[in-house]
Amino acid sequence: MLFDFILNILLSFLSYFVSKNKNQILMGSRDGKKFAENSKYFFLYLVNKKPSLNFYWITKDKELYKKLKKLDYPVVYLYSFKGFKTILKSDFILVSHHVSDSSFFRILPGKFNIIDLTHGTPFKRSSVTAMKHQNFMEHTIQIILKKIYNQPFKSVLSNSEITSMRYREEFNSKDFPILGHPRNDVFFNNYLIFENYSDILKLNQYSKVYLYCPTLRDKPTHKPFSNSFLLKLNQYLLKNNSIFLIKWHPKEKNQYPMGNFSQIQVINKKVDNIHELLPYVDILITDYSSVSHDFCLLEKPIIFYPYDYEDYVGKIREVFGDYFEEFPGPFVKNENDLLSEFSIIESMFKNDNDYIKKYNKFKLKFNQFTDGNSCDRLYDYIMNLIRLKIFTEK
């Protein structure tokens, strides 16, 4: 931590004296440990497009570095002279969570153009003031840290007007361009696929694939499923030749053990990037997660399972709107109703005109673009920033 902090200070100081490479872009994700999120798919887009830009992926994970290097991708290891120099010389630094995605520390002062590509469409508020479960001391510490880590961004990527409006409350930036999320381009463009999860998880053998993908719970109140329900669910899946996948949030520390069931599988260790899995999913089950905003682009059924709604909204997190108005449903609040919904959701999705209209309204409200060209728009946006900067410096 101290070593990272010293390197960060040195970077900040040198940034005022070392000139940038005008067309160099640096990308990273999840504290430099994963190849994931919007930054990953924009990187893969650049790899395939081969533009007249210098671009690099940066990571602190040696195994990931070796994997990308073996593929002949432009990758640098964070803890190296080349890594330090690449950060310093990059005209644009792209992140998906925090600045530590592409650097040493969570904030990077100095002459850097940092663009936050974000990692989701917000329903729950992410600011520390919205976390209801904290005691006074925890809350005070988090507010102080928030002020310290209040990184100013050149811009923050958005996918809709309402998303931009919510981001203005969460991020320190003046520019929220609506370009769409690059990660959703993988639904439309096969060249962006990095891992074939259909093969990895052997999904072709099943008639139907269910995915349970809940949001992060800062302070869980109770389990989503009982052991008796899991037994009943497994029997249902066996009878219908189906599989029930569970993908906990990447930062979820309270992952409940699911037992040993033939048709129920926790996939966190096998799947980093859920967006490459979603095209193979027939029915999504989620709660307050932003995954529903993305999955609806595939025009497949979603079941909303807010089993702890009163606790979550009342005791854990503040949210932006009325949950039951914002999402299209159907909503089930207990596990027995969830299982019953499995047999009717697809018919409702195809034949209930009122529900179809509600679903499409939800999709378009949170996705201004539904064409799979978000990477193109982001590329054009950055190129315009480069041209504008060159013009103003002449």
NORMOZI-V774607 format. One line per field, one symbol per residue. phi: phi as a letter, one per 30 degrees, with the letter a starting at -180 (. if undefined). psi: psi as a letter, one per 30 degrees, with the letter a starting at -180 (. if undefined). A space follows every 50 residues. Layout:
BEGIN
phi = ???
psi = ???
END
This chain:
BEGIN
phi = .dddddddddedddddbcdcdebcbbbaahhicbcaieddddddddeddh ddbcbbcbbccdddeddddddiddbbdedbddddddddcddbccbcbbdd dbacbdbbdjcbccccdiblddcddcdddccddddededdddddddddcd ddceabdbbadddedddddcccacbbdcbjcedddddcbddddcbcddde chdddcdbccbcbdddcdbecaddbddddddddddddddchbbccbbdee cdccdddcicbdcbbdcedcbccdddcedcddbccbbcddedddddddhb dbccbddbedddddbcbdbdadedcdcdidcbcbdddddddedbdddddc cddddeddddddeddcbdcbcicddedddddddddddddddddd
psi = eeeeeeeeeeeeeffffklljfhkkkllliggfljlaeeefeeeeeeefi lhlkkkkklgjeeeeeeeeeghkjkkkeileeeeeeeefkekkklfdlff egaflfkjlaikjkkjflglkkekkflfffjffkleeeeeeeeeeeeegi kkkelkklfleeeeeeeffflilfkikjflkeffffffjfffkekjfeee ghfffkekjkkjillkjeikelkfkleeeeeeeeeeeeeghlkjkkjlkf gjfijkkgajkegkkkgeffjejfffeeffkekkkacglffefeefffhl kkkkiifheeeeeefekllfajefeelfalkkgleeeeeefeffeeeeee fjeeeeeeeeeeefegjekhfggeeeeeeeeeeeeeeeeeeff.
END
